Amino acid sequence: MNIKGLTSQEVKRKVEEGKVNSKINKLSKSTFEIIQENVFTYFNLLNLILFILVISTGEYKNAMFMGAVIINTCIGIIQELRAKKLLDKVRILTASKVMVSRDEAWIEIDVKDIVEDDLLRLNAGSQIPIDGFIQQGSLELNESLLTGESDTIYKSVGNQVYSGTYILSGSAYVKVSAVGKQRQAEKILSGKKVFGFQKSALQNDLKKLIQIVSVLIIPVGLSLYFMHTGLMHISHKEAILRVSAAVIGMIPEGLVVLTSVALAVSVIRLLKQNALVQELYAIESLARVDTLCLDKTGTLTQGDMQVVDLNIISDISKEQLSAYMQAYLSKEENPNETGLALKQYFRSDTQIEIDEYHPFSSERKYTSAHIKDVGTLHVGALEFIIPDESSAYQRYIKHDGLRTLTIALKKDMENECKILGFVYLQDVIRPQVQSTLSFFYQNDVDIKVISGDHPATVSAIAKKAGVMHADAYLDMSQEDVDYDQAVKQYTVFGRVLPKQKKELLKALQRNHHTVAMVGDGVNDVPSLKQADVSIAMLAGASAAKDTADIVLLDNNFDALPSILFEGRRVINNISRASSMYLVKTLFSFLLTIVVVLLQQEYPFIPVHLTMISAICVGIPTLFLQFEESFEKVKGRFLVESFKHALPSAIMIVLVSISLMIAKMVLNLPQGLMNGILVVVSGFIYLYTLYRLYQPLSRYRKYVLATMSILFILVYYFTQPLLGIYLTINLIPIVCGYIAVSILGIHFVSQLIQERFK
């Protein structure tokens, strides 16, 4: 069949008419979007309003907080732009490609450059990027994205195919009928950005925190203002300063910026380890992983298959069998490692005609080819070729790590399939796989091996690779599998169908596991979508790469330990930093409520909190964000952060109340009261920093000591600017406050731990 594609002139005209494909890329935002999302935020708007109000009072020193806001915003933009630059470079290497006929020659182009009426050559492992009609060949498709059903659909010449569907097997020439927004998938998903990814707990918790603060901050701030001016008859200028201090304290803007910066930096660090992060918040899921599911081929083994033996059990000669095998293998346009090994082994000068061919399918577990005037040759899994009689041939299946392929022939005019022989293949175990698996076990990550091969074969290879409890294996071809019980009882799963992989992952998640899935084939796509974090190899099927959260650019399974550590490091440090930021948010809310109820003047002004926040929170958490922290992430982000922040916040509130009482009873000067409050609050923060960043490494000790010295120096030299002072005779009282606060923090922490066990 003579099929021609478009000419360059026709392509140019189609592009001018706007009939060119478009693919939403999930890797990076545009430069404008990054700047917009960092500048135009709710918290920045609040800070700008507060800045204008403070400036209107003439107390310019109290407007210094805006400098921190600007610096935070700039840091966020710069780091995200750095990450974008690197991601865009890597995207060129990983972008989905397609073969297209242009000017009577086949060339490779990006998916986004396809135009209407193009002629594409599509093969197994790809995700179809357009709508079109098959002109030649046939395909087995998974259309679950459109229909919700995972059943295999067979399509041949004249049938329509749709974008978003996965090619399980086969190859075909497809003429493009719809591109861009005209595709069926775009119409079905109109108005929705559907990439298959769920927002993480970290993202949801941050959003929830912002919503809570946004709802409370305005009424609380207004109540404080009217209390100061109406009930206490304080001047408008002084009331603005006190209310601004309270509201600034409530805004955790540094936390949001720190989180985005930390994740962006983590993406850059992972890229340097040849791991491309396609979904930013997958880093959090990576940090929580406690179960790793993987196939044996390409992970435990190198994927370089070779035939080691052939056992013919029928009256056919090796020459005749080689002729049959060579004829069927010639139909494989894109053979996998197994196909390449078979091609290398079976060679013949005899020419045999194949008039019907069905490529390998993960659902069937075998391939078939009709040999003209002879019969249908089957090559694949024994249990699937002759399911009713497979037990009679089990003695021919080797379970010492070799993969066994069955060769059978169903002759024309006969009903039974006759076994011709068995081919034995081996794959080399990766050199570093034992140390890699040992690392995961040492870090509380369990391993599950899920494969389409015979379970005994997979078990033998898993045992050699160092998988614990590899003897506990299950044949998934049996009926009535109890998935919830199976994932508890077994480590190795063989003869697994793609839909069964997904069900196994679901069962693990129902048992409260955070699951990572490593896959590289189109048959892995359903399970990659189901996993909490999905990892694919760059050399894998494009459908798998498009689906995965993380792509290993050097196809190196041994890189996973460093990737897991990076995930834990960034999330653990974000969690610690968030507790530091939430101390200010919590004590500001609590203290505002207290002063309103007691009808007292709010004790802080903006410049106080600017100094404390910068030295005790912003600077140290930024430097400590890159410190090693590889312990397993547990609990919900927001809940854990609040639990660690609340004791320190409560003690700052109690110290404030006691000093307000002392001011009334002892007629303490405002500047002296503020002097004691600022220094005690600062040391409470520094002690909180000490508690959260345990165990103390040399670097952590250095940062903590530097910040403590810096706080003392800044406090001493900026007392006039801060409007505070402290006499030497009150130093014992200050030390007493600090000591009591430390004891109080421990007491409240113990109560919280007992309450939330």
Disulfide bonds with the S-S distance in Angstrom:
none
